[in-house]
Amino acid sequence: MRALTDADVERLVPINEVVEAVEEAFKSFSLGSAVMPLRTRIEATAYKGDILLMPCYLQEMNIFSVKLVTVYPENISRGLPTIHAVVLVADPSTGEPKVAAEARALTGMRTGAATAVSVKHLARRDSRAVGIIGCGYQARWQLLALTTVMKPDNILAYDIDRDRASSFVRRMKEELKCEVSLASSAESLARESDVIITVTTSKTPVVKAEWVKPGTHISAIGAYTPEMSELEPALIKRSKVVVDSLDAARAEAGDIIQAVDKGFFRWEDIHAEIGEVIAGRKPGREGDEEITVFKSVGLAVQDAAASKVLLNHLNTR
Ligand SMILES: NC(=O)c1ccc[n+]([C@@H]2O[C@H](COP(=O)([O-])OP(=O)(O)OC[C@H]3O[C@@H](n4cnc5c(N)ncnc54)[C@H](O)[C@@H]3O)[C@@H](O)[C@H]2O)c1
């Protein structure tokens, strides 16, 4: 069995292939061929941390993976990553473990891939202005994956931590070779963007309904517990809402759970799972004025798909 670091994973795995694999995996999941129980969440209450265990058998790709991911939002103030992760990948035909890998980078890639897939299927084709709220670890991967499916003219970035936002802007300008600038507020960013990505650890909404122009696509990545939220309930109400998994959304998608609890939205109002849109079972965007929201909580099928890409590249070396 091989043991890999995040640096190995980053060197080996092309992100465009992760985007394609995650698109396939979302489809397999919604068509019912992926074996993926709801993830187990253990709260380390004393440390305000979460420990998540995420197994998946993805039959079409002939892969089994199980990821242990920990989310400690207070780590960032101690100079430590919010997320740590490791993945164990096995061959389902023999059960033989093939790889044990650090999985921060893999998580970043497959989460960025979710946004990219949502943009491909739900954003207006003429979208050019991108805004990203939250400039932490995931943010870079969000933009690296996004730019495999669209070419933004301008990217605006905002974070409550202004220094973090400034260094993110500098790094992404260099890496993407496109216009990236600092937004003065979440409001100005939202008002100017065709595609908005929210990737924060916030427990209160970072985007208000009145700021969002018709035709915008929003990929809401951050909130993964009932207590967290990035989008105002009124914004959920105004939007066509697509999720990664209906079951996982009911259990974990704070943005939707809070909108339902406050009477703004009903569970039946969710338009589709993204996999249903990819498979052509439900329509994606149906007009230039629609506001579309993709709410991701993160699925183990994404880890399995990204692990498959990793394994493919290991096998060719
Ligand atoms: N959906 C998924 O599949 C998935 C996958 C990985 C991570 N996540 C979630 O994404 C979030 C971000 O992860 P990360 O690793 O980048 O964390 P991080 O701690 O590195 O970055 C979070 C950033 O959000 C900023 N922020 C917090 N509240 C804000 C607010 N109100 N307005 C603007 N910025 C704000 C912080 O200052 C920080 O820079 C976490 O909640 C994590 O659990 C989701």
Ligand as a Chemical Component Dictionary entry (heavy atoms), coordinates in Angstrom:
data_LIG
# 
_chem_comp.id                   LIG 
_chem_comp.type                 NON-POLYMER 
_chem_comp.pdbx_formal_charge   0 
_chem_comp.three_letter_code    LIG 
# 
loop_
_chem_comp_atom.comp_id 
_chem_comp_atom.atom_id 
_chem_comp_atom.alt_atom_id 
_chem_comp_atom.type_symbol 
_chem_comp_atom.charge 
_chem_comp_atom.model_Cartn_x 
_chem_comp_atom.model_Cartn_y 
_chem_comp_atom.model_Cartn_z 
_chem_comp_atom.pdbx_ordinal 
LIG N1  N1  N 0  -19.450 21.428 1.030 1  
LIG C1  C1  C 0  -18.326 20.760 1.135 2  
LIG O1  O1  O 0  -18.132 19.714 0.521 3  
LIG C2  C2  C 0  -17.208 21.293 1.986 4  
LIG C3  C3  C 0  -15.924 20.741 1.869 5  
LIG C4  C4  C 0  -14.895 21.296 2.611 6  
LIG C5  C5  C 0  -15.155 22.345 3.485 7  
LIG N2  N2  N 1  -16.425 22.822 3.600 8  
LIG C6  C6  C 0  -16.726 23.908 4.517 9  
LIG O2  O2  O 0  -16.287 25.112 3.928 10 
LIG C7  C7  C 0  -15.994 26.062 4.956 11 
LIG C8  C8  C 0  -14.641 26.709 4.673 12 
LIG O3  O3  O 0  -13.611 25.739 4.798 13 
LIG P1  P1  P 0  -12.071 26.201 4.811 14 
LIG O4  O4  O 0  -11.270 24.967 4.929 15 
LIG O5  O5  O -1 -11.808 27.130 3.690 16 
LIG O6  O6  O 0  -12.045 27.016 6.187 17 
LIG P2  P2  P 0  -11.062 28.195 6.593 18 
LIG O7  O7  O 0  -11.236 28.354 8.070 19 
LIG O8  O8  O 0  -9.701  27.946 6.042 20 
LIG O9  O9  O 0  -11.656 29.472 5.861 21 
LIG C9  C9  C 0  -12.899 30.028 6.198 22 
LIG C10 C10 C 0  -12.845 31.507 5.879 23 
LIG O10 O10 O 0  -14.155 32.047 6.036 24 
LIG C11 C11 C 0  -13.998 33.358 6.581 25 
LIG N3  N3  N 0  -15.258 33.779 7.166 26 
LIG C12 C12 C 0  -15.873 33.307 8.267 27 
LIG N4  N4  N 0  -17.031 33.959 8.476 28 
LIG C13 C13 C 0  -17.146 34.875 7.463 29 
LIG C14 C14 C 0  -18.115 35.860 7.125 30 
LIG N5  N5  N 0  -19.204 36.044 7.875 31 
LIG N6  N6  N 0  -17.914 36.619 6.020 32 
LIG C15 C15 C 0  -16.804 36.450 5.249 33 
LIG N7  N7  N 0  -15.842 35.533 5.541 34 
LIG C16 C16 C 0  -16.015 34.762 6.626 35 
LIG C17 C17 C 0  -12.866 33.209 7.584 36 
LIG O11 O11 O 0  -12.298 34.448 7.944 37 
LIG C18 C18 C 0  -11.913 32.289 6.810 38 
LIG O12 O12 O 0  -10.987 33.025 6.037 39 
LIG C19 C19 C 0  -16.047 25.287 6.283 40 
LIG O13 O13 O 0  -17.282 25.527 6.917 41 
LIG C20 C20 C 0  -15.977 23.852 5.838 42 
LIG O14 O14 O 0  -16.591 22.957 6.724 43 
LIG C21 C21 C 0  -17.449 22.325 2.870 44 
# 
loop_
_chem_comp_bond.comp_id 
_chem_comp_bond.atom_id_1 
_chem_comp_bond.atom_id_2 
_chem_comp_bond.value_order 
_chem_comp_bond.pdbx_ordinal 
LIG N1  C1  SING 1  
LIG C1  O1  DOUB 2  
LIG C1  C2  SING 3  
LIG C2  C3  SING 4  
LIG C2  C21 DOUB 5  
LIG C3  C4  DOUB 6  
LIG C4  C5  SING 7  
LIG C5  N2  DOUB 8  
LIG N2  C6  SING 9  
LIG N2  C21 SING 10 
LIG C6  O2  SING 11 
LIG C6  C20 SING 12 
LIG O2  C7  SING 13 
LIG C7  C8  SING 14 
LIG C7  C19 SING 15 
LIG C8  O3  SING 16 
LIG O3  P1  SING 17 
LIG P1  O4  DOUB 18 
LIG P1  O5  SING 19 
LIG P1  O6  SING 20 
LIG O6  P2  SING 21 
LIG P2  O7  DOUB 22 
LIG P2  O8  SING 23 
LIG P2  O9  SING 24 
LIG O9  C9  SING 25 
LIG C9  C10 SING 26 
LIG C10 O10 SING 27 
LIG C10 C18 SING 28 
LIG O10 C11 SING 29 
LIG C11 N3  SING 30 
LIG C11 C17 SING 31 
LIG N3  C12 SING 32 
LIG N3  C16 SING 33 
LIG C12 N4  DOUB 34 
LIG N4  C13 SING 35 
LIG C13 C14 SING 36 
LIG C13 C16 DOUB 37 
LIG C14 N5  SING 38 
LIG C14 N6  DOUB 39 
LIG N6  C15 SING 40 
LIG C15 N7  DOUB 41 
LIG N7  C16 SING 42 
LIG C17 O11 SING 43 
LIG C17 C18 SING 44 
LIG C18 O12 SING 45 
LIG C19 O13 SING 46 
LIG C19 C20 SING 47 
LIG C20 O14 SING 48 
# 
